[in-house]
């Protein structure tokens, strides 16, 4: 073999080894990326959330319906209408969006197989915006209702009628739906989001008419709703504590008020924690993406090269965090009936009843006890009855 042939064979061998090494490295990086993202991309998430959401909200609706029909619950009908509307909103949100997500997973994460006409993405975005903002606004409405019942029980019993509550709920629904339809008429845009199983508001396309306005308005309204709920619940907690301290420490009513106040304060704190944990990541992330003019198109699957994310590993983290944030917001639809109604009815009351039974060494079955809101409403109604007489 000549020197030239030996040199040529050596070069080919080195090239082959380099090619094999690069190919192995690419496959390893692809597998690492796939393994890193597969944990967050799974059809088990939407299936589990849909089933649990349907069960919890259906139980809440049945409990609200049975309580609403009782004559002795007339003073609680405004609250029951609010919690029933919230449960119905969350239930429809699960029923309209989760089946689409599951269908896309079964279509191997190819949205085009499910959305052949191209209009399903807009429908999905409208549902996400409508049911998301409605849940936040209904939470604020209930926080305002509780604050009025505690701080102004006389005015509440005279002016808070079921007709007023129904009108307020209808206004919330109509305004939110009209806002969610703005991208349909050209203000803003709904785009496909990572991993290609859901659509939501686009945050970084400066060339789309009204896109920044629509996205920032959604995030601003959500943050404003959280602040209103937090402020009203803090006002309610403060009023409860002040009213409880005004009671005589030696009277029997004082002990009852301490128990009712503790029960209501725990529930309100749980509501605020759930809302902040579920919604703050999504709203803050949207504000960040709008401020930095980061396009959500980077998280769209068609822009991803085989086996990796574009630009840098930071984009991968942003995509996965955005998916986690929307899942946390969707988790709020599952937790709503429990923190507003079922938790209080099933867990808190049983806890206090068992504690009282153990402390009193009583074996009698526990009786139904009112909440602090019920006690204040009853007190206001009795006072108004005396004034009319």
C-alpha positions in Angstrom: 0.0 0.0 0.0 1.4 3.4 -1.0 1.8 6.4 1.4 -1.1 8.3 -0.2 -3.4 5.3 0.1 -2.5 4.9 3.8 -3.0 8.6 4.5 -6.4 8.5 2.7 -7.5 5.4 4.7 -6.4 7.1 7.9 -8.4 10.2 7.2 -11.5 8.2 6.3 -11.1 6.2 9.6 -10.9 9.4 11.6 -13.8 10.9 9.8 -15.9 7.8 10.4 -15.0 7.9 14.1 -15.9 11.6 14.4 -19.2 11.0 12.6 -20.1 8.1 15.0 -19.1 10.2 18.0 -21.2 13.2 16.8 -24.2 10.9 16.0 -24.0 9.3 19.5 -23.7 12.7 21.1 -26.8 13.9 19.2 -28.8 10.9 20.1 -27.8 11.2 23.8 -28.8 14.9 23.8 -32.1 14.0 22.1 -32.8 11.3 24.6 -31.9 13.7 27.5 -34.1 16.4 26.2 -37.0 13.9 25.6 -36.6 12.5 29.1 -36.5 15.9 30.6 -39.7 17.0 29.0 -41.6 13.7 29.0 -42.2 14.0 32.7 -44.2 17.2 32.2 -45.8 16.1 28.9 -48.2 13.3 29.7 -51.9 12.6 29.0 -52.3 11.5 32.7 -52.4 15.2 33.7 -55.5 16.3 31.8 -57.3 13.0 32.4 -56.7 13.2 36.2 -57.7 16.9 36.3 -60.8 16.4 34.3 -62.1 13.5 36.4 -61.3 15.1 39.8 -62.7 18.4 38.6 -66.0 16.9 37.5 -66.4 14.9 40.7 -65.7 17.9 43.0 -67.8 20.4 41.1 -70.7 18.0 40.7 -70.7 17.3 44.5 -70.7 21.1 45.1 -73.6 21.7 42.7 -75.7 18.9 44.3 -74.9 20.3 47.8 -75.7 23.9 46.7 -79.0 22.8 45.1 -80.2 20.9 48.1 -79.2 23.8 50.5 -80.9 26.4 48.2 -84.2 24.6 48.3 -84.4 24.7 52.1 -86.5 27.5 53.5 -84.2 28.0 56.5 -81.4 29.0 54.2 -83.0 32.0 52.6 -80.4 34.4 54.2 -77.6 32.3 52.5 -79.1 32.3 49.0 -76.8 35.0 47.7 -73.7 33.1 48.8 -75.2 29.8 47.5 -75.8 31.4 44.1 -72.2 32.6 43.9 -70.7 29.3 44.9 -73.1 27.4 42.6 -72.1 29.7 39.7 -68.4 29.2 40.5 -68.9 25.4 40.5 -70.8 25.5 37.3 -68.2 27.7 35.6 -65.4 25.4 36.7 -67.3 22.3 35.6 -68.0 23.7 32.1 -64.4 24.8 31.8 -63.2 21.2 32.4 -65.8 19.7 30.1 -65.1 22.0 27.2 -61.2 22.0 27.3 -60.0 18.7 28.7 -61.5 16.5 26.0 -59.7 18.5 23.4 -56.3 18.2 25.2 -56.8 14.5 25.6 -57.7 14.1 21.9 -54.5 15.9 20.9 -52.4 13.6 23.1 -54.0 10.6 21.4 -53.1 12.2 18.0 -49.4 12.1 18.9 -49.3 15.8 19.9 -50.3 16.9 16.4 -52.9 19.6 16.8 -53.6 19.6 13.0 -55.1 16.1 13.2 -57.7 17.3 15.6 -58.1 20.9 14.4 -58.6 20.4 10.7 -60.5 23.7 10.1 -58.1 25.9 12.1 -60.9 27.3 14.3 -60.5 25.0 17.3 -57.5 27.0 18.6 -59.6 30.2 18.8 -62.4 28.3 20.5 -60.0 26.8 23.0 -58.5 30.2 23.7 -61.9 31.8 24.3 -62.8 29.0 26.7 -59.5 29.4 28.6 -59.9 33.2 28.9 -63.6 33.1 29.8 -63.5 30.5 32.4 -60.3 31.7 33.9 -61.4 35.3 34.4 -64.9 34.2 35.4 -63.4 32.1 38.2 -61.3 35.0 39.5 -64.2 37.5 39.3 -66.6 35.2 41.0 -64.0 34.7 43.8 -63.8 38.4 44.1 -67.6 38.7 44.2 -67.9 36.2 47.0 -65.1 38.0 48.9 -67.1 41.2 48.6 -70.3 39.5 49.6 -68.7 38.0 52.8 -67.1 41.4 53.7 -70.5 43.1 53.4 -72.2 40.4 55.5 -69.6 40.8 58.2 -68.9 44.6 58.3 -72.5 45.8 57.4 -74.9 43.0 58.4 -77.9 45.3 58.7 -77.4 46.8 55.2 -76.7 43.3 53.9 -79.9 41.8 55.1 -82.0 44.7 53.7 -80.4 45.2 50.3 -78.6 41.9 49.3 -81.4 40.2 47.5 -81.1 37.2 45.2 -82.2 39.2 42.2 -79.3 41.6 42.7 -76.9 38.6 43.0 -78.3 37.1 39.8 -77.9 40.4 37.9 -74.3 40.7 39.1 -73.4 37.2 38.1 -75.0 37.8 34.6 -73.0 41.0 34.2 -69.7 39.2 35.1 -70.4 36.4 32.6 -71.3 38.8 29.7 -68.4 41.2 30.2 -65.8 38.4 30.5 -67.2 36.6 27.4 -67.1 39.9 25.4 -63.5 40.4 26.4 -62.5 36.9 25.5 -64.0 37.4 22.0 -61.8 40.4 21.2 -59.2 38.2 19.3 -62.0 37.0 17.1 -62.6 40.5 15.9 -58.8 41.3 15.5 -57.7 42.6 18.9 -55.1 40.1 20.1 -54.5 36.6 19.1 -54.8 33.0 20.4 -51.8 30.8 19.5 -50.8 27.2 20.0 -48.7 26.7 23.1 -46.1 24.1 24.2 -46.4 21.1 23.9 -49.0 21.7 21.2 -52.0 20.5 23.2 -53.6 23.8 24.1 -54.1 27.4 22.9 -53.9 30.6 24.8 -53.1 34.3 24.5 -50.0 35.3 22.5 -47.8 37.5 24.6 -44.9 38.6 22.3 -46.0 39.3 18.8 -45.7 43.1 18.5 -46.9 43.1 14.9 -50.3 41.7 15.8 -52.9 44.4 16.3 -53.7 44.9 20.0 -51.8 41.9 21.0 -49.9 43.5 23.9 -53.0 45.3 25.0 -55.1 42.2 25.1 -52.5 40.1 26.9 -51.6 42.8 29.4 -55.3 43.5 30.1 -55.9 39.8 30.9 -53.0 39.7 33.3 -53.9 43.0 34.8 -57.5 42.0 35.4 -56.4 38.8 37.0 -54.0 40.5 39.3 -56.6 43.1 40.2 -59.1 40.4 41.0 -56.6 38.6 43.3 -55.9 41.9 45.1 -59.6 42.6 45.6 -60.2 39.1 47.0 -57.2 39.4 49.3 -58.2 42.8 50.6 -61.9 41.8 51.2 -60.9 38.6 52.9 -58.5 40.5 55.2 -61.3 43.0 56.0 -63.6 40.1 56.8 -61.0 38.4 59.1 -60.3 41.6 60.9 -64.0 42.3 61.5 -64.5 38.8 62.8 -61.7 39.0 65.2 -62.9 42.5 66.5 -66.4 41.2 66.9 -65.2 38.1 68.7 -63.2 40.2 71.2 -66.2 42.4 71.9 -68.1 39.4 73.3 -67.9 38.8 77.0 -65.3 36.1 77.8 -67.6 34.5 80.4 -70.7 34.1 78.2 -71.6 31.0 76.3 -72.0 33.0 73.1 -68.3 34.0 73.3 -67.1 30.4 73.1 -69.4 29.8 70.2 -68.1 33.0 68.4 -64.5 31.9 69.0 -65.2 28.6 67.3 -67.1 30.2 64.4 -64.5 32.8 64.0 -61.7 30.3 63.9 -63.6 28.1 61.4 -64.3 31.1 59.1 -60.7 32.5 59.3 -59.2 29.1 58.4 -61.5 28.9 55.4 -60.7 32.4 54.2 -56.9 31.9 54.6 -57.2 28.6 52.6 -59.1 30.4 49.9 -56.4 33.1 49.6 -53.5 30.6 49.6 -55.1 28.5 46.9 -55.8 31.5 44.7 -52.3 33.0 45.1 -50.5 29.7 44.5 -52.7 28.7 41.5 -52.9 32.0 39.6 -49.8 34.1 40.6 -47.3 32.1 38.5 -49.3 32.4 35.3 -50.1 36.1 35.7 -46.6 37.1 36.7 -45.1 35.1 33.9 -47.4 36.7 31.4 -46.4 40.2 32.6 -42.7 39.2 32.3 -43.2 37.9 28.8 -45.1 41.0 27.7 -42.4 43.3 29.3 -39.5 41.4 27.7 -41.4 41.0 24.4 -40.9 37.3 24.5 -42.9 35.5 22.0 -44.8 32.4 23.0 -44.1 31.1 19.5 -40.8 29.8 20.8 -42.7 27.2 22.7 -44.7 26.1 19.7 -43.7 22.6 18.6 -43.3 23.4 14.9 -40.4 25.8 15.8 -38.6 23.1 17.8 -35.8 21.2 15.9 -35.8 17.4 16.3 -34.5 16.4 19.7 -34.2 19.9 21.3 -35.3 23.4 22.0 -34.2 26.4 20.1 -31.6 29.0 21.1 -30.8 27.8 24.7 -31.7 25.7 27.7 -33.5 28.8 29.2 -36.2 28.6 26.5 -36.8 25.0 27.5 -37.2 26.1 31.1 -39.6 28.9 30.1 -41.7 26.5 28.0 -42.0 23.9 30.8 -42.7 26.6 33.4 -45.4 28.1 31.2 -47.0 24.7 31.0 -46.7 24.2 34.7 -48.2 27.7 35.4 -51.3 27.0 33.2 -51.8 23.6 35.0 -51.7 25.4 38.3 -54.4 27.8 37.1 -56.4 24.8 35.9 -55.9 23.2 39.3 -57.8 26.1 40.8 -60.9 24.8 39.1 -60.5 21.5 41.0 -59.8 23.1 44.4 -62.5 25.8 44.2 -65.5 23.6 45.4 -63.4 22.1 48.2 -62.0 25.4 49.7 -65.3 27.3 49.3 -67.9 24.6 50.3 -66.9 21.0 50.6 -63.9 21.5 52.9 -66.0 23.6 55.3 -69.0 21.2 55.2 -67.0 18.0 55.5 -63.7 18.6 57.2 -63.8 21.8 59.2 -67.1 21.1 60.9 -66.2 17.5 61.6 -62.9 18.5 63.1 -64.5 21.0 65.5 -67.3 18.6 66.4 -64.9 15.8 67.2 -62.7 18.2 69.2 -65.8 19.4 71.2 -67.0 15.8 71.8 -63.6 14.7 73.0 -63.2 17.8 75.3 -66.7 17.4 76.7 -66.4 13.6 76.9 -69.7 13.5 75.0 -71.0 10.6 73.0 -74.0 12.4 71.6 -74.1 12.8 67.9 -72.9 16.3 66.8 -75.5 18.8 65.7 -75.4 21.1 62.7 -73.7 24.4 63.6 -73.9 27.7 61.8 -71.0 29.7 60.4 -70.0 33.2 61.6 -71.7 34.6 58.5 -74.9 32.8 59.4 -74.7 34.1 62.9 -74.3 37.7 61.8 -77.0 37.4 59.2 -79.4 36.0 61.8 -78.5 38.7 64.3 -79.2 41.4 61.7 -82.5 39.9 60.7 -83.6 39.6 64.3 -82.6 43.3 64.9 -84.6 44.4 61.8 -87.6 42.4 62.9 -87.5 44.2 66.3 -87.2 47.6 64.6 -90.2 46.9 62.4 -92.3 45.8 65.4 
